[in-house]
Amino acid sequence: MTPIQQQKRELRGRAKAARTAAFALHGAPASARLAAHGIGFSGSRPDAAVSGFLAIGEEIDPMPLLRRLWAEGHGVGLPVMVGKGRPLVFRQWREGEPLCEVQWGIREPLDRAAVLVPDVMLVPLLAFDRNGYRLGYGGGFYDRSIAEIRAAKPVVIIGLAYDELEVDAVPHDAYDQRLDWVLTPSGPKKCQTG
């Protein structure tokens, strides 16, 4: 294990504890406040295709925000894992459409759902800093996916999180992809990525 990997592992433990406390303190109202901000702050087109996710455990719930995006006319997709070490594929989904459950309690659209290549990606995280670095779960799925899409076209990356998950600095490797924004219940935070 490299020093950076060890630092990430230690931060994951602290971040999970912070997220547990934030979830207990804020609950569902935090998700409603997230939705109230929308994604207009990002400068994305009104018809932008958006990739979202379904909350697992104590993650902040993006569903109220996804409902707003559908109401505003955005196409929304959810991530689908296609293999270890491979980028995610995003498939179109609307609330009420069938999902299949895969590992770790993750629910995915069915294979018959159309593939969506997002213009805006909403991503989960355990910790973030103002330089746009995020700490995920360690699988690298989002980093590979963001890199692949960025190589093909412009895409805006927005992390969704409780305010309490901000840290001074997230340890990072060269392959870690940076966020453009973080949306928290208190509002959007522009990342210093320049």
KOLKE-56520 format. One record per residue: residue number from 1; residue in one letter; x negated, y negated, z negated of N, C-alpha, C in turn. Coordinates in steps of 0.1 Angstrom, whole numbers, always signed. Example, Ala and Ser with C-alpha at 12.3 -4.5 7.8 and 13.67 -1.06 7.14 Angstrom:
KOLKE-56520
@num=1; residu=a; nx=-132; ny=+57; nz=-78; cax=-123; cay=+45; caz=-78; cx=-132; cy=+33; cz=-78
@num=2; residu=s; nx=-128; ny=+22; nz=-71; cax=-137; cay=+11; caz=-71; cx=-129; cy=+0; cz=-79
This chain:
KOLKE-56520
@num=1; residu=m; nx=-9; ny=+12; nz=+0; cax=+0; cay=+0; caz=+0; cx=-9; cy=-12; cz=+0
@num=2; residu=t; nx=-6; ny=-22; nz=+9; cax=-14; cay=-34; caz=+10; cx=-10; cy=-43; cz=-1
@num=3; residu=p; nx=-18; ny=-53; nz=-4; cax=-15; cay=-63; caz=-15; cx=-1; cy=-70; cz=-11
@num=4; residu=i; nx=+1; ny=-74; nz=+1; cax=+14; cay=-80; caz=+5; cx=+25; cy=-71; cz=+2
@num=5; residu=q; nx=+24; ny=-58; nz=+6; cax=+35; cay=-48; caz=+3; cx=+37; cy=-47; cz=-11
@num=6; residu=q; nx=+27; ny=-47; nz=-20; cax=+29; cay=-46; caz=-34; cx=+36; cy=-59; cz=-39
@num=7; residu=q; nx=+32; ny=-71; nz=-34; cax=+39; cay=-83; caz=-38; cx=+54; cy=-83; cz=-34
@num=8; residu=k; nx=+57; ny=-78; nz=-22; cax=+71; cay=-77; caz=-18; cx=+78; cy=-67; cz=-27
@num=9; residu=r; nx=+72; ny=-56; nz=-30; cax=+79; cay=-46; caz=-39; cx=+82; cy=-52; cz=-53
@num=10; residu=e; nx=+73; ny=-60; nz=-58; cax=+75; cay=-66; caz=-71; cx=+86; cy=-77; cz=-70
@num=11; residu=l; nx=+86; ny=-85; nz=-59; cax=+96; cay=-95; caz=-58; cx=+110; cy=-89; cz=-55
@num=12; residu=r; nx=+111; ny=-77; nz=-49; cax=+124; cay=-71; caz=-47; cx=+130; cy=-68; cz=-60
@num=13; residu=g; nx=+123; ny=-63; nz=-69; cax=+128; cay=-60; caz=-83; cx=+134; cy=-72; cz=-89
@num=14; residu=r; nx=+126; ny=-83; nz=-89; cax=+131; cay=-96; caz=-95; cx=+143; cy=-101; cz=-88
@num=15; residu=a; nx=+142; ny=-100; nz=-74; cax=+153; cay=-106; caz=-66; cx=+166; cy=-98; cz=-68
@num=16; residu=k; nx=+165; ny=-85; nz=-69; cax=+178; cay=-77; caz=-71; cx=+184; cy=-81; cz=-85
@num=17; residu=a; nx=+176; ny=-83; nz=-95; cax=+181; cay=-87; caz=-108; cx=+188; cy=-101; cz=-107
@num=18; residu=a; nx=+181; ny=-110; nz=-99; cax=+187; cay=-124; caz=-97; cx=+200; cy=-123; cz=-90
@num=19; residu=r; nx=+201; ny=-114; nz=-80; cax=+213; cay=-113; caz=-72; cx=+224; cy=-107; cz=-80
@num=20; residu=t; nx=+221; ny=-97; nz=-89; cax=+231; cay=-91; caz=-98; cx=+237; cy=-102; cz=-107
@num=21; residu=a; nx=+228; ny=-110; nz=-112; cax=+233; cay=-121; caz=-121; cx=+242; cy=-131; cz=-113
@num=22; residu=a; nx=+237; ny=-135; nz=-101; cax=+245; cay=-144; caz=-93; cx=+258; cy=-139; cz=-89
@num=23; residu=f; nx=+259; ny=-126; nz=-85; cax=+271; cay=-119; caz=-81; cx=+281; cy=-119; cz=-93
@num=24; residu=a; nx=+276; ny=-116; nz=-105; cax=+285; cay=-116; caz=-117; cx=+290; cy=-130; cz=-120
@num=25; residu=l; nx=+281; ny=-140; nz=-118; cax=+285; cay=-154; caz=-121; cx=+295; cy=-160; cz=-111
@num=26; residu=h; nx=+292; ny=-157; nz=-98; cax=+300; cay=-165; caz=-88; cx=+311; cy=-156; cz=-81
@num=27; residu=g; nx=+309; ny=-144; nz=-79; cax=+319; cay=-135; caz=-73; cx=+324; cy=-140; cz=-60
@num=28; residu=a; nx=+337; ny=-137; nz=-57; cax=+343; cay=-141; caz=-45; cx=+344; cy=-156; cz=-41
@num=29; residu=p; nx=+345; ny=-165; nz=-51; cax=+345; cay=-179; caz=-47; cx=+332; cy=-183; cz=-40
@num=30; residu=a; nx=+321; ny=-177; nz=-42; cax=+309; cay=-180; caz=-35; cx=+310; cy=-178; cz=-20
@num=31; residu=s; nx=+317; ny=-167; nz=-17; cax=+319; cay=-164; caz=-2; cx=+328; cy=-174; cz=+4
@num=32; residu=a; nx=+338; ny=-178; nz=-3; cax=+347; cay=-189; caz=+2; cx=+340; cy=-202; cz=+5
@num=33; residu=r; nx=+331; ny=-205; nz=-4; cax=+323; cay=-217; caz=-2; cx=+314; cy=-216; cz=+10
@num=34; residu=l; nx=+308; ny=-204; nz=+12; cax=+300; cay=-202; caz=+23; cx=+308; cy=-204; cz=+36
@num=35; residu=a; nx=+320; ny=-199; nz=+37; cax=+329; cay=-200; caz=+48; cx=+333; cy=-215; cz=+51
@num=36; residu=a; nx=+334; ny=-222; nz=+40; cax=+338; cay=-236; caz=+42; cx=+328; cy=-244; cz=+49
@num=37; residu=h; nx=+315; ny=-240; nz=+49; cax=+305; cay=-247; caz=+56; cx=+305; cy=-244; cz=+71
@num=38; residu=g; nx=+310; ny=-232; nz=+75; cax=+309; cay=-228; caz=+89; cx=+295; cy=-227; cz=+94
@num=39; residu=i; nx=+293; ny=-227; nz=+107; cax=+279; cay=-227; caz=+112; cx=+276; cy=-238; cz=+122
@num=40; residu=g; nx=+285; ny=-248; nz=+122; cax=+284; cay=-260; caz=+130; cx=+271; cy=-267; cz=+128
@num=41; residu=f; nx=+266; ny=-267; nz=+116; cax=+253; cay=-273; caz=+112; cx=+241; cy=-269; cz=+120
@num=42; residu=s; nx=+242; ny=-256; nz=+126; cax=+231; cay=-250; caz=+133; cx=+229; cy=-255; cz=+147
@num=43; residu=g; nx=+238; ny=-263; nz=+152; cax=+237; cay=-268; caz=+166; cx=+241; cy=-258; cz=+176
@num=44; residu=s; nx=+247; ny=-247; nz=+172; cax=+250; cay=-236; caz=+182; cx=+262; cy=-240; cz=+190
@num=45; residu=r; nx=+264; ny=-234; nz=+201; cax=+275; cay=-237; caz=+210; cx=+288; cy=-232; cz=+204
@num=46; residu=p; nx=+299; ny=-239; nz=+207; cax=+312; cay=-234; caz=+202; cx=+316; cy=-220; cz=+206
@num=47; residu=d; nx=+311; ny=-215; nz=+217; cax=+314; cay=-201; caz=+221; cx=+303; cy=-192; cz=+218
@num=48; residu=a; nx=+294; ny=-195; nz=+209; cax=+282; cay=-187; caz=+207; cx=+286; cy=-173; cz=+202
@num=49; residu=a; nx=+279; ny=-163; nz=+206; cax=+281; cay=-149; caz=+201; cx=+273; cy=-148; cz=+188
@num=50; residu=v; nx=+280; ny=-143; nz=+178; cax=+274; cay=-142; caz=+165; cx=+273; cy=-128; cz=+160
@num=51; residu=s; nx=+262; ny=-124; nz=+154; cax=+261; cay=-112; caz=+147; cx=+262; cy=-114; cz=+132
@num=52; residu=g; nx=+271; ny=-106; nz=+126; cax=+273; cay=-107; caz=+112; cx=+269; cy=-94; cz=+105
@num=53; residu=f; nx=+274; ny=-92; nz=+94; cax=+271; cay=-79; caz=+86; cx=+282; cy=-78; cz=+76
@num=54; residu=l; nx=+284; ny=-66; nz=+71; cax=+294; cay=-63; caz=+61; cx=+286; cy=-61; cz=+48
@num=55; residu=a; nx=+290; ny=-68; nz=+37; cax=+283; cay=-68; caz=+25; cx=+282; cy=-54; cz=+19
@num=56; residu=i; nx=+271; ny=-51; nz=+13; cax=+269; cay=-38; caz=+6; cx=+266; cy=-42; cz=-9
@num=57; residu=g; nx=+273; ny=-36; nz=-18; cax=+270; cay=-38; caz=-32; cx=+272; cy=-53; cz=-36
@num=58; residu=e; nx=+261; ny=-59; nz=-41; cax=+262; cay=-73; caz=-46; cx=+257; cy=-83; cz=-36
@num=59; residu=e; nx=+256; ny=-80; nz=-24; cax=+253; cay=-90; caz=-14; cx=+264; cy=-100; cz=-13
@num=60; residu=i; nx=+261; ny=-113; nz=-10; cax=+272; cay=-122; caz=-8; cx=+280; cy=-118; cz=+4
@num=61; residu=d; nx=+293; ny=-119; nz=+3; cax=+302; cay=-113; caz=+13; cx=+305; cy=-123; cz=+24
@num=62; residu=p; nx=+300; ny=-120; nz=+37; cax=+302; cay=-129; caz=+48; cx=+316; cy=-128; cz=+54
@num=63; residu=m; nx=+325; ny=-119; nz=+49; cax=+338; cay=-117; caz=+56; cx=+346; cy=-130; cz=+57
@num=64; residu=p; nx=+347; ny=-139; nz=+47; cax=+355; cay=-151; caz=+49; cx=+349; cy=-160; cz=+60
@num=65; residu=l; nx=+335; ny=-160; nz=+61; cax=+329; cay=-167; caz=+72; cx=+332; cy=-161; cz=+85
@num=66; residu=l; nx=+332; ny=-148; nz=+86; cax=+335; cay=-141; caz=+99; cx=+349; cy=-144; cz=+103
@num=67; residu=r; nx=+358; ny=-144; nz=+94; cax=+372; cay=-148; caz=+97; cx=+373; cy=-162; cz=+103
@num=68; residu=r; nx=+366; ny=-171; nz=+97; cax=+365; cay=-185; caz=+103; cx=+360; cy=-185; cz=+117
@num=69; residu=l; nx=+349; ny=-177; nz=+119; cax=+343; cay=-176; caz=+132; cx=+352; cy=-171; cz=+143
@num=70; residu=w; nx=+360; ny=-160; nz=+139; cax=+370; cay=-155; caz=+148; cx=+380; cy=-165; cz=+152
@num=71; residu=a; nx=+385; ny=-172; nz=+141; cax=+395; cay=-183; caz=+143; cx=+390; cy=-194; cz=+152
@num=72; residu=e; nx=+377; ny=-196; nz=+152; cax=+371; cay=-207; caz=+161; cx=+368; cy=-202; cz=+175
@num=73; residu=g; nx=+370; ny=-189; nz=+177; cax=+368; cay=-184; caz=+191; cx=+354; cy=-177; cz=+193
@num=74; residu=h; nx=+347; ny=-175; nz=+183; cax=+334; cay=-168; caz=+184; cx=+336; cy=-153; cz=+186
@num=75; residu=g; nx=+328; ny=-147; nz=+195; cax=+327; cay=-132; caz=+195; cx=+317; cy=-128; cz=+183
@num=76; residu=v; nx=+321; ny=-118; nz=+176; cax=+313; cay=-114; caz=+164; cx=+309; cy=-99; cz=+166
@num=77; residu=g; nx=+297; ny=-96; nz=+163; cax=+292; cay=-82; caz=+163; cx=+286; cy=-78; cz=+150
@num=78; residu=l; nx=+285; ny=-65; nz=+148; cax=+279; cay=-60; caz=+136; cx=+267; cy=-51; cz=+140
@num=79; residu=p; nx=+257; ny=-50; nz=+131; cax=+245; cay=-42; caz=+135; cx=+248; cy=-27; cz=+135
@num=80; residu=v; nx=+241; ny=-20; nz=+144; cax=+241; cay=-6; caz=+145; cx=+227; cy=-1; cz=+145
@num=81; residu=m; nx=+224; ny=+8; nz=+136; cax=+210; cay=+14; caz=+136; cx=+210; cy=+25; cz=+147
@num=82; residu=v; nx=+199; ny=+24; nz=+155; cax=+198; cay=+34; caz=+166; cx=+186; cy=+43; cz=+164
@num=83; residu=g; nx=+179; ny=+41; nz=+153; cax=+167; cay=+50; caz=+150; cx=+157; cy=+43; cz=+142
@num=84; residu=k; nx=+149; ny=+50; nz=+134; cax=+139; cay=+45; caz=+125; cx=+128; cy=+38; cz=+134
@num=85; residu=g; nx=+124; ny=+26; nz=+130; cax=+114; cay=+19; caz=+137; cx=+119; cy=+12; cz=+150
@num=86; residu=r; nx=+132; ny=+12; nz=+152; cax=+138; cay=+6; caz=+164; cx=+146; cy=-6; cz=+160
@num=87; residu=p; nx=+147; ny=-16; nz=+169; cax=+156; cay=-28; caz=+167; cx=+171; cy=-23; cz=+166
@num=88; residu=l; nx=+178; ny=-31; nz=+159; cax=+193; cay=-29; caz=+158; cx=+199; cy=-32; cz=+171
@num=89; residu=v; nx=+211; ny=-26; nz=+174; cax=+220; cay=-30; caz=+184; cx=+232; cy=-36; cz=+178
@num=90; residu=f; nx=+238; ny=-47; nz=+184; cax=+249; cay=-53; caz=+178; cx=+262; cy=-50; cz=+187
@num=91; residu=r; nx=+272; ny=-45; nz=+180; cax=+284; cay=-41; caz=+187; cx=+296; cy=-50; cz=+183
@num=92; residu=q; nx=+304; ny=-54; nz=+192; cax=+315; cay=-63; caz=+189; cx=+325; cy=-56; cz=+179
@num=93; residu=w; nx=+330; ny=-65; nz=+170; cax=+340; cay=-60; caz=+160; cx=+348; cy=-71; cz=+156
@num=94; residu=r; nx=+361; ny=-67; nz=+153; cax=+370; cay=-76; caz=+146; cx=+376; cy=-69; cz=+134
@num=95; residu=e; nx=+380; ny=-76; nz=+124; cax=+386; cay=-70; caz=+112; cx=+397; cy=-61; cz=+116
@num=96; residu=g; nx=+398; ny=-50; nz=+110; cax=+409; cay=-40; caz=+113; cx=+405; cy=-29; cz=+123
@num=97; residu=e; nx=+394; ny=-32; nz=+131; cax=+390; cay=-22; caz=+140; cx=+382; cy=-11; cz=+133
@num=98; residu=p; nx=+382; ny=+1; nz=+138; cax=+376; cay=+12; caz=+131; cx=+361; cy=+11; cz=+129
@num=99; residu=l; nx=+356; ny=+16; nz=+118; cax=+342; cay=+17; caz=+115; cx=+338; cy=+31; cz=+111
@num=100; residu=c; nx=+325; ny=+34; nz=+113; cax=+320; cay=+47; caz=+108; cx=+310; cy=+44; cz=+97
@num=101; residu=e; nx=+310; ny=+52; nz=+87; cax=+300; cay=+50; caz=+76; cx=+288; cy=+58; cz=+78
@num=102; residu=v; nx=+276; ny=+51; nz=+77; cax=+263; cay=+58; caz=+79; cx=+256; cy=+58; cz=+66
@num=103; residu=q; nx=+243; ny=+59; nz=+66; cax=+235; cay=+59; caz=+53; cx=+236; cy=+46; cz=+46
@num=104; residu=w; nx=+233; ny=+47; nz=+33; cax=+233; cay=+36; caz=+23; cx=+246; cy=+28; cz=+22
@num=105; residu=g; nx=+257; ny=+34; nz=+26; cax=+270; cay=+28; caz=+25; cx=+273; cy=+18; cz=+37
@num=106; residu=i; nx=+264; ny=+18; nz=+46; cax=+265; cay=+8; caz=+58; cx=+276; cy=+13; cz=+67
@num=107; residu=r; nx=+285; ny=+4; nz=+71; cax=+296; cay=+7; caz=+80; cx=+293; cy=+0; cz=+94
@num=108; residu=e; nx=+295; ny=+8; nz=+104; cax=+291; cay=+3; caz=+118; cx=+303; cy=+4; cz=+127
@num=109; residu=p; nx=+304; ny=-4; nz=+138; cax=+314; cay=-2; caz=+148; cx=+311; cy=+11; cz=+155
@num=110; residu=l; nx=+322; ny=+16; nz=+161; cax=+321; cay=+28; caz=+169; cx=+313; cy=+26; cz=+182
@num=111; residu=d; nx=+307; ny=+37; nz=+187; cax=+299; cay=+36; caz=+199; cx=+306; cy=+30; cz=+211
@num=112; residu=r; nx=+319; ny=+31; nz=+211; cax=+327; cay=+26; caz=+223; cx=+328; cy=+11; cz=+223
@num=113; residu=a; nx=+325; ny=+4; nz=+211; cax=+325; cay=-10; caz=+211; cx=+315; cy=-16; cz=+220
@num=114; residu=a; nx=+318; ny=-27; nz=+226; cax=+308; cay=-34; caz=+236; cx=+296; cy=-39; cz=+228
@num=115; residu=v; nx=+285; ny=-39; nz=+235; cax=+273; cay=-44; caz=+229; cx=+273; cy=-60; cz=+230
@num=116; residu=l; nx=+269; ny=-66; nz=+220; cax=+269; cay=-81; caz=+219; cx=+254; cy=-85; cz=+217
@num=117; residu=v; nx=+249; ny=-94; nz=+225; cax=+235; cay=-100; caz=+222; cx=+238; cy=-113; cz=+216
@num=118; residu=p; nx=+235; ny=-115; nz=+203; cax=+238; cay=-127; caz=+196; cx=+230; cy=-140; cz=+200
@num=119; residu=d; nx=+237; ny=-151; nz=+200; cax=+231; cay=-164; caz=+200; cx=+228; cy=-169; cz=+187
@num=120; residu=v; nx=+236; ny=-164; nz=+177; cax=+234; cay=-168; caz=+163; cx=+234; cy=-154; cz=+155
@num=121; residu=m; nx=+224; ny=-153; nz=+146; cax=+224; cay=-141; caz=+138; cx=+225; cy=-145; cz=+123
@num=122; residu=l; nx=+235; ny=-139; nz=+117; cax=+237; cay=-140; caz=+102; cx=+230; cy=-128; cz=+96
@num=123; residu=v; nx=+220; ny=-130; nz=+87; cax=+213; cay=-119; caz=+82; cx=+213; cy=-119; cz=+66
@num=124; residu=p; nx=+214; ny=-107; nz=+61; cax=+213; cay=-105; caz=+46; cx=+199; cy=-107; cz=+41
@num=125; residu=l; nx=+197; ny=-109; nz=+28; cax=+184; cay=-110; caz=+23; cx=+184; cy=-109; cz=+8
@num=126; residu=l; nx=+173; ny=-106; nz=+2; cax=+171; cay=-105; caz=-13; cx=+165; cy=-118; cz=-18
@num=127; residu=a; nx=+157; ny=-125; nz=-10; cax=+150; cay=-137; caz=-15; cx=+146; cy=-145; cz=-2
@num=128; residu=f; nx=+145; ny=-158; nz=-4; cax=+141; cay=-167; caz=+7; cx=+133; cy=-178; cz=+2
@num=129; residu=d; nx=+125; ny=-184; nz=+11; cax=+118; cay=-197; caz=+7; cx=+121; cy=-207; cz=+18
@num=130; residu=r; nx=+117; ny=-220; nz=+15; cax=+120; cay=-231; caz=+23; cx=+112; cy=-231; cz=+36
@num=131; residu=n; nx=+102; ny=-222; nz=+38; cax=+95; cay=-220; caz=+50; cx=+101; cy=-210; cz=+59
@num=132; residu=g; nx=+113; ny=-205; nz=+55; cax=+120; cay=-196; caz=+64; cx=+117; cy=-181; cz=+63
@num=133; residu=y; nx=+109; ny=-178; nz=+53; cax=+106; cay=-164; caz=+51; cx=+116; cy=-157; cz=+42
@num=134; residu=r; nx=+120; ny=-145; nz=+46; cax=+130; cay=-138; caz=+38; cx=+125; cy=-125; cz=+34
@num=135; residu=l; nx=+130; ny=-120; nz=+23; cax=+127; cay=-107; caz=+18; cx=+139; cy=-98; cz=+20
@num=136; residu=g; nx=+137; ny=-88; nz=+28; cax=+148; cay=-78; caz=+31; cx=+145; cy=-66; cz=+22
@num=137; residu=y; nx=+150; ny=-55; nz=+27; cax=+150; cay=-42; caz=+20; cx=+137; cy=-34; cz=+23
@num=138; residu=g; nx=+130; ny=-38; nz=+33; cax=+117; cay=-31; caz=+36; cx=+117; cy=-22; cz=+48
@num=139; residu=g; nx=+129; ny=-21; nz=+55; cax=+129; cay=-12; caz=+67; cx=+125; cy=-19; cz=+80
@num=140; residu=g; nx=+124; ny=-32; nz=+80; cax=+120; cay=-40; caz=+92; cx=+130; cy=-41; cz=+103
@num=141; residu=f; nx=+142; ny=-36; nz=+101; cax=+152; cay=-36; caz=+112; cx=+155; cy=-50; cz=+117
@num=142; residu=y; nx=+157; ny=-59; nz=+108; cax=+160; cay=-73; caz=+112; cx=+148; cy=-79; cz=+119
@num=143; residu=d; nx=+136; ny=-77; nz=+113; cax=+124; cay=-84; caz=+119; cx=+122; cy=-79; cz=+134
@num=144; residu=r; nx=+124; ny=-66; nz=+136; cax=+122; cay=-61; caz=+150; cx=+133; cy=-66; cz=+159
@num=145; residu=s; nx=+146; ny=-67; nz=+154; cax=+157; cay=-72; caz=+162; cx=+155; cy=-87; cz=+165
@num=146; residu=i; nx=+152; ny=-95; nz=+155; cax=+150; cay=-109; caz=+158; cx=+138; cy=-111; cz=+168
@num=147; residu=a; nx=+127; ny=-104; nz=+166; cax=+116; cay=-105; caz=+176; cx=+120; cy=-102; cz=+190
@num=148; residu=e; nx=+128; ny=-91; nz=+191; cax=+132; cay=-87; caz=+205; cx=+142; cy=-97; cz=+211
@num=149; residu=i; nx=+151; ny=-102; nz=+203; cax=+160; cay=-112; caz=+209; cx=+153; cy=-125; cz=+212
@num=150; residu=r; nx=+144; ny=-129; nz=+203; cax=+137; cay=-142; caz=+205; cx=+128; cy=-141; cz=+218
@num=151; residu=a; nx=+123; ny=-129; nz=+221; cax=+115; cay=-127; caz=+233; cx=+124; cy=-129; cz=+246
@num=152; residu=a; nx=+137; ny=-127; nz=+244; cax=+146; cay=-127; caz=+256; cx=+153; cy=-140; cz=+258
@num=153; residu=k; nx=+156; ny=-147; nz=+247; cax=+164; cay=-159; caz=+248; cx=+164; cy=-167; cz=+235
@num=154; residu=p; nx=+169; ny=-179; nz=+235; cax=+170; cay=-186; caz=+222; cx=+180; cy=-180; cz=+213
@num=155; residu=v; nx=+177; ny=-180; nz=+200; cax=+187; cay=-174; caz=+190; cx=+184; cy=-182; cz=+177
@num=156; residu=v; nx=+195; ny=-185; nz=+170; cax=+194; cay=-192; caz=+157; cx=+196; cy=-181; cz=+146
@num=157; residu=i; nx=+187; ny=-181; nz=+137; cax=+187; cay=-171; caz=+126; cx=+191; cy=-178; cz=+113
@num=158; residu=i; nx=+202; ny=-173; nz=+107; cax=+207; cay=-179; caz=+95; cx=+208; cy=-169; cz=+84
@num=159; residu=g; nx=+201; ny=-170; nz=+74; cax=+202; cay=-161; caz=+62; cx=+213; cy=-165; cz=+54
@num=160; residu=l; nx=+221; ny=-155; nz=+48; cax=+232; cay=-158; caz=+39; cx=+228; cy=-153; cz=+25
@num=161; residu=a; nx=+229; ny=-162; nz=+15; cax=+224; cay=-159; caz=+2; cx=+231; cy=-167; cz=-9
@num=162; residu=y; nx=+230; ny=-162; nz=-21; cax=+233; cay=-171; caz=-33; cx=+221; cy=-181; cz=-34
@num=163; residu=d; nx=+224; ny=-193; nz=-39; cax=+214; cay=-203; caz=-42; cx=+203; cy=-197; cz=-51
@num=164; residu=e; nx=+206; ny=-189; nz=-60; cax=+197; cay=-184; caz=-70; cx=+186; cy=-175; cz=-64
@num=165; residu=l; nx=+187; ny=-171; nz=-51; cax=+177; cay=-162; caz=-45; cx=+166; cy=-170; cz=-38
@num=166; residu=e; nx=+166; ny=-183; nz=-40; cax=+155; cay=-191; caz=-34; cx=+143; cy=-189; cz=-44
@num=167; residu=v; nx=+131; ny=-187; nz=-38; cax=+118; cay=-186; caz=-45; cx=+109; cy=-196; cz=-39
@num=168; residu=d; nx=+98; ny=-198; nz=-46; cax=+88; cay=-208; caz=-41; cx=+81; cy=-203; cz=-28
@num=169; residu=a; nx=+78; ny=-190; nz=-28; cax=+71; cay=-184; caz=-16; cx=+74; cy=-169; cz=-15
@num=170; residu=v; nx=+79; ny=-164; nz=-3; cax=+81; cay=-150; caz=-1; cx=+68; cy=-145; cz=+5
@num=171; residu=p; nx=+62; ny=-134; nz=+0; cax=+50; cay=-128; caz=+6; cx=+54; cy=-123; cz=+20
@num=172; residu=h; nx=+45; ny=-125; nz=+30; cax=+49; cay=-122; caz=+43; cx=+36; cy=-117; cz=+51
@num=173; residu=d; nx=+39; ny=-108; nz=+61; cax=+30; cay=-103; caz=+71; cx=+32; cy=-110; cz=+84
@num=174; residu=a; nx=+23; ny=-107; nz=+93; cax=+24; cay=-114; caz=+106; cx=+36; cy=-110; cz=+114
@num=175; residu=y; nx=+42; ny=-98; nz=+111; cax=+54; cay=-94; caz=+119; cx=+67; cy=-99; cz=+113
@num=176; residu=d; nx=+66; ny=-105; nz=+101; cax=+79; cay=-110; caz=+95; cx=+84; cy=-122; cz=+102
@num=177; residu=q; nx=+97; ny=-121; nz=+106; cax=+103; cay=-132; caz=+114; cx=+109; cy=-142; cz=+105
@num=178; residu=r; nx=+108; ny=-155; nz=+108; cax=+113; cay=-166; caz=+100; cx=+127; cy=-169; cz=+103
@num=179; residu=l; nx=+134; ny=-174; nz=+93; cax=+148; cay=-179; caz=+94; cx=+147; cy=-194; cz=+99
@num=180; residu=d; nx=+158; ny=-198; nz=+106; cax=+159; cay=-212; caz=+110; cx=+166; cy=-220; cz=+99
@num=181; residu=w; nx=+176; ny=-213; nz=+93; cax=+185; cay=-219; caz=+82; cx=+187; cy=-208; cz=+72
@num=182; residu=v; nx=+191; ny=-213; nz=+60; cax=+197; cay=-204; caz=+50; cx=+210; cy=-211; cz=+46
@num=183; residu=l; nx=+221; ny=-203; nz=+46; cax=+234; cay=-209; caz=+42; cx=+237; cy=-203; cz=+28
@num=184; residu=t; nx=+239; ny=-212; nz=+19; cax=+242; cay=-207; caz=+5; cx=+256; cy=-214; cz=+1
@num=185; residu=p; nx=+262; ny=-210; nz=-10; cax=+274; cay=-217; caz=-14; cx=+273; cy=-232; cz=-15
@num=186; residu=s; nx=+261; ny=-237; nz=-19; cax=+260; cay=-251; caz=-20; cx=+258; cy=-258; cz=-7
@num=187; residu=g; nx=+255; ny=-251; nz=+4; cax=+254; cay=-257; caz=+17; cx=+242; cy=-252; cz=+25
@num=188; residu=p; nx=+241; ny=-256; nz=+38; cax=+230; cay=-251; caz=+46; cx=+217; cy=-258; cz=+42
@num=189; residu=k; nx=+206; ny=-250; nz=+43; cax=+192; cay=-255; caz=+41; cx=+184; cy=-252; cz=+53
@num=190; residu=k; nx=+179; ny=-263; nz=+59; cax=+170; cay=-261; caz=+71; cx=+157; cy=-257; cz=+67
@num=191; residu=c; nx=+152; ny=-246; nz=+73; cax=+139; cay=-241; caz=+70; cx=+127; cy=-249; cz=+77
@num=192; residu=q; nx=+116; ny=-250; nz=+70; cax=+105; cay=-257; caz=+76; cx=+96; cy=-247; cz=+84
@num=193; residu=t; nx=+100; ny=-245; nz=+97; cax=+93; cay=-235; caz=+105; cx=+83; cy=-240; cz=+114
@num=194; residu=g; nx=+81; ny=-253; nz=+114; cax=+71; cay=-259; caz=+124; cx=+57; cy=-258; cz=+119
